[in-house]
Amino acid sequence: MRLPDAGVLYLRDRKKVIVTREFGLAFNRRFEQWMFLIIPGALFLGFIFSDQLLPFAGLAPWLFAYVTLVMAIGCGPEQLLVVLRRPWAILLSLLLAHVVSPLAAYGAGTLLLGSDSPYVAGLVLFTLIPLGVSTVLWVALSGGSVPLVLAMVVLDSLLSPIVVPAGIRLLFSQGVSVDTGSVISDLLLIVVLPTVAGVLLHIASRGRIQPAVKPYAVPLSKLCFIGVVSLNAAVIAPHAALLKADMIRIVPLVILLVGFCYAIGFIGTIPMRSRQLQTTVSYATGMRNISLGTVLAMGYFSPLAAVPVVLSILIQQPLATLHHYVLRKIYNDRSGAAERREGTIQS
């Protein structure tokens, strides 16, 4: 019996690697394409299999840390230099996302639900958590600036140990009891350290690490994201019976809040007269890191406070789709009007 030589074995192994890479990239494309259905499905499964998943709830922060690491691997000095080139755009985005939006959430929540409602803390927490990683996908699809939004996501993640506890303290004072030191240490562990590690890996490899690991690391990060969503849904499930009477008020309020966050980014950048900036900032202010929000809500607030954050998972992606179509219609209408004016002048 003749054994295969080294060349044949090499070709076989290489073929397996190529097939694995193609499968990973295809999986990632399909996941992003169907994310608006997959995420609600993960929530549903978390509720259905709550008893089985509850023993693993402690894994959620670690799964999220891996998601953050994979995101940060794609960001190097060239993206971070955008901060220096467009500081006002980034500063405006953070002010709209973490000052204007929390004040609106607190005001609307207090007016409609009462200042002592745990849901108000959840509404405010949604506006304080960092910008979402999936923002990058929507910015790319809608013609925004990917380097700029990458810089925003990384910078906002690094600032989260300051922004989140400070926002809660300033708005709620003694109304909400939060262990600020523990929040900061957890944010450092599951957000800041993975972000720094990812950026350093990008720098050390001169940017070669992302294309090398993307077919394997990114699909796994998507599965980890599903795990975070399902585990947090499982924790909330035992309290679901208490929510039925409140859903009539909470669901419309969350929809309005998420929609407001998209709108404030678009309206706030009108003076900049840049389609690219308006697209980028409006997605940045509208999409938040919901998986981190649920981890924080379940760890430091009552389960009811996590409800608005979890509901925003269901609402954020569909509204991102709607926002995409609205932006396209606005810009197409503007282009058409400009072309008509130009034709009139020439005639």
C-alpha positions in Angstrom: 0.0 0.0 0.0 1.5 3.3 -1.1 1.3 6.2 1.4 0.5 9.7 0.1 3.6 11.9 -0.2 4.2 15.2 1.6 3.0 17.2 -1.4 -0.4 15.5 -1.5 -0.8 15.9 2.3 0.0 19.5 2.0 -2.5 20.1 -0.8 -5.2 18.2 1.2 -4.5 20.3 4.3 -4.5 23.5 2.3 -7.8 22.6 0.7 -9.3 22.0 4.2 -8.0 25.4 5.3 -9.5 27.1 2.3 -12.8 25.4 2.7 -12.9 26.3 6.4 -12.1 29.9 5.6 -14.8 30.2 3.0 -17.3 28.6 5.3 -16.4 31.1 8.1 -16.7 34.1 5.8 -20.0 32.8 4.3 -21.4 32.2 7.8 -20.4 35.8 8.8 -22.1 37.2 5.7 -25.3 35.3 6.3 -25.4 36.2 9.9 -25.2 39.9 9.2 -27.8 39.5 6.4 -30.3 37.8 8.8 -29.3 39.5 12.1 -32.6 41.2 12.4 -34.2 37.7 12.7 -31.4 35.8 14.5 -31.2 38.2 17.5 -34.9 38.0 18.3 -34.7 34.3 17.9 -31.8 34.1 20.4 -34.0 36.1 22.8 -36.9 33.8 22.3 -34.7 30.7 22.9 -33.3 32.3 26.1 -36.8 32.7 27.4 -37.9 29.2 26.4 -34.8 27.4 27.8 -34.4 29.7 30.8 -34.1 26.8 33.4 -31.3 25.1 31.3 -29.4 28.3 30.6 -29.5 30.0 34.0 -26.5 28.0 35.4 -24.4 29.5 32.7 -25.4 33.1 33.1 -22.0 33.9 34.7 -20.4 33.3 31.3 -22.0 36.3 29.7 -19.3 38.9 30.6 -16.5 36.6 29.3 -18.4 36.0 26.0 -18.8 39.7 25.6 -15.1 40.3 26.3 -14.2 38.0 23.4 -16.7 39.9 21.1 -14.9 43.2 22.1 -11.5 41.7 21.4 -12.4 40.6 17.9 -13.9 44.1 17.2 -10.7 45.8 18.3 -8.4 43.6 16.2 -9.7 45.5 13.2 -8.7 48.9 14.5 -5.2 50.3 14.3 -3.4 53.6 14.4 -4.8 54.6 11.0 -8.4 54.5 12.4 -7.5 56.1 15.7 -5.8 59.0 13.8 -9.2 59.9 12.5 -9.9 61.2 16.1 -7.2 63.9 15.5 -8.5 64.8 12.0 -12.2 65.1 13.0 -12.2 65.8 16.7 -15.4 68.0 16.5 -17.4 65.3 14.8 -16.5 62.7 17.4 -17.0 65.1 20.3 -20.4 66.1 18.9 -21.3 62.4 18.5 -20.4 61.6 22.1 -22.3 64.7 23.4 -25.4 63.7 21.5 -25.2 60.1 22.5 -24.3 60.4 26.2 -25.6 63.8 27.2 -28.6 64.8 25.1 -30.0 61.2 24.8 -29.7 60.3 28.6 -31.4 63.6 29.5 -34.2 62.8 27.0 -34.5 59.3 28.3 -34.6 60.4 32.0 -37.2 63.2 31.3 -39.5 61.0 29.2 -39.2 58.0 31.6 -39.8 60.1 34.7 -42.8 61.9 33.1 -44.5 58.7 31.8 -43.4 56.1 34.4 -42.5 58.0 37.6 -39.0 58.8 39.0 -39.1 55.6 41.2 -39.7 53.2 38.3 -36.9 50.7 37.6 -37.6 51.0 33.9 -36.3 54.6 34.0 -32.9 53.4 35.0 -32.9 50.9 32.1 -33.9 53.6 29.6 -31.0 55.8 30.8 -28.6 52.9 30.8 -29.4 52.3 27.2 -28.2 55.8 26.3 -25.0 55.6 28.4 -23.6 52.3 27.1 -21.0 52.6 24.4 -21.7 52.7 20.7 -22.5 49.3 19.1 -20.0 47.3 17.0 -22.8 46.5 14.5 -22.8 50.3 13.8 -19.8 49.7 11.5 -21.8 47.4 9.2 -24.7 49.9 8.8 -22.4 52.8 8.3 -20.6 50.9 5.5 -23.9 49.9 3.9 -25.2 53.5 4.0 -22.2 55.3 2.6 -20.8 56.7 5.9 -17.2 56.8 7.1 -16.0 53.4 8.3 -12.7 54.7 9.8 -14.5 57.4 11.6 -17.1 55.1 13.2 -14.4 52.5 14.1 -12.5 55.3 15.9 -15.8 56.3 17.7 -16.6 52.7 18.8 -13.1 52.2 20.2 -12.8 55.5 21.9 -16.3 55.3 23.4 -15.5 51.8 24.7 -12.4 53.1 26.4 -14.4 55.9 28.0 -17.2 53.7 29.2 -15.8 53.2 32.7 -16.1 56.9 33.2 -19.3 57.6 31.2 -21.6 54.9 32.5 -21.1 55.3 36.3 -20.9 59.1 36.1 -24.2 59.3 34.1 -26.0 57.0 36.6 -24.7 59.0 39.6 -25.5 62.4 38.1 -29.1 61.6 37.1 -30.2 59.3 39.9 -28.0 60.4 42.8 -29.3 58.3 45.7 -32.3 57.0 43.8 -30.4 54.0 42.4 -27.8 52.2 44.5 -24.9 51.1 42.3 -21.5 49.9 43.3 -19.5 52.3 41.1 -16.2 50.6 41.9 -17.4 47.3 40.7 -19.0 48.7 37.5 -15.7 50.4 36.7 -13.6 47.3 37.3 -16.0 45.1 35.2 -15.9 47.6 32.4 -12.1 47.7 32.5 -12.1 43.9 32.4 -14.7 43.2 29.7 -14.4 46.3 27.5 -11.2 48.3 28.0 -8.6 45.5 28.3 -9.9 43.5 25.3 -10.0 46.7 23.3 -6.5 47.6 24.2 -5.3 44.0 23.5 -7.0 44.0 20.1 -5.5 47.3 19.0 -2.0 46.2 20.2 -2.4 42.9 18.3 -3.3 44.9 15.2 -0.2 47.1 15.6 2.1 44.2 16.4 1.0 42.3 13.3 1.0 45.5 11.1 -2.7 44.9 10.3 -2.2 41.3 9.1 -3.9 39.7 12.0 -7.5 40.7 11.0 -7.6 39.1 7.5 -5.8 36.0 8.9 -8.2 35.3 11.8 -11.4 36.8 10.5 -12.8 33.6 9.0 -12.5 31.9 12.3 -12.7 34.6 15.0 -15.6 36.6 13.6 -18.1 33.7 13.3 -17.2 32.6 16.8 -17.8 36.2 18.1 -21.2 36.1 16.4 -22.0 32.9 18.3 -20.7 34.5 21.5 -23.0 37.5 20.9 -26.0 35.1 20.5 -24.9 33.5 23.8 -24.9 36.9 25.6 -28.4 37.7 24.3 -29.8 34.3 25.2 -28.2 34.1 28.7 -29.5 37.5 29.6 -33.0 36.6 28.3 -32.8 33.5 30.5 -32.1 35.6 33.6 -35.1 37.9 32.8 -37.5 35.1 32.0 -38.5 34.3 35.6 -39.7 37.9 36.0 -41.6 38.0 32.7 -45.0 37.5 34.4 -44.5 40.8 36.1 -44.1 42.6 32.8 -47.3 41.9 31.0 -49.2 44.9 32.4 -46.3 47.2 31.7 -45.6 46.3 28.1 -48.2 48.6 26.7 -46.3 51.6 28.1 -42.7 50.3 27.9 -42.6 49.1 24.3 -43.8 52.4 22.7 -41.5 54.3 24.9 -38.4 52.2 23.9 -39.3 52.5 20.2 -39.5 56.3 20.6 -36.3 56.5 22.5 -34.3 54.4 20.0 -35.8 56.4 17.1 -34.9 59.7 18.9 -31.3 58.5 19.2 -31.1 58.0 15.5 -32.8 61.3 14.7 -30.7 63.4 17.1 -27.6 62.3 15.4 -28.9 63.2 12.0 -30.4 66.5 13.1 -27.4 67.5 15.2 -25.0 67.2 12.2 -27.1 69.2 9.7 -24.8 72.3 10.2 -21.8 70.2 9.0 -23.4 69.8 5.5 -21.8 66.4 5.0 -23.8 63.4 3.9 -21.0 61.1 5.1 -20.9 62.7 8.5 -24.7 62.7 8.9 -24.9 59.0 8.1 -22.0 58.1 10.4 -23.1 60.1 13.4 -26.8 59.2 13.1 -26.0 55.5 13.3 -23.4 56.0 16.0 -25.9 57.8 18.2 -28.7 55.4 17.4 -27.0 52.0 17.9 -25.6 51.0 21.2 -23.7 48.0 22.6 -26.8 46.2 23.9 -24.9 43.0 25.0 -22.9 45.2 27.4 -26.0 47.0 28.5 -27.7 43.7 29.4 -24.6 42.5 31.3 -24.5 45.7 33.3 -28.3 45.8 33.9 -28.4 42.3 35.2 -25.3 42.7 37.3 -26.0 46.0 39.0 -29.7 46.8 38.7 -33.0 45.0 39.2 -34.1 42.6 36.5 -36.9 45.0 35.6 -34.2 47.7 34.8 -32.8 45.3 32.1 -36.2 45.2 30.3 -35.8 48.4 28.2 -32.3 47.3 27.3 -33.4 43.9 26.2 -36.4 45.3 24.3 -34.0 47.7 22.5 -32.3 44.6 21.0 -35.6 43.8 19.2 -36.1 47.4 18.1 -32.6 48.6 17.3 -31.9 46.5 14.2 -35.3 47.0 12.5 -35.0 50.7 13.1 -31.5 50.6 11.6 -33.1 49.1 8.5 -35.8 51.8 8.4 -33.1 54.5 9.0 -31.1 53.1 6.0 -34.1 53.5 3.7 -35.0 56.9 5.1 -31.4 58.1 4.5 -31.4 56.7 1.0 -34.7 58.4 0.2 -33.5 61.8 1.6 -30.3 61.8 -0.3 -31.8 60.5 -3.5 -34.4 63.3 -3.3 -31.7 65.8 -2.8 -29.6 64.5 -5.7 -32.7 64.6 -7.9 -33.5 68.2 -6.9 -29.9 69.2 -7.5 -29.9 67.6 -11.0 -33.2 69.4 -11.9 -31.8 72.7 -10.8 -28.6 72.2 -12.8 -30.7 71.2 -15.8 -32.8 74.4 -15.5 -29.7 76.6 -15.3 -28.1 75.0 -18.3 -31.3 75.4 -20.4 
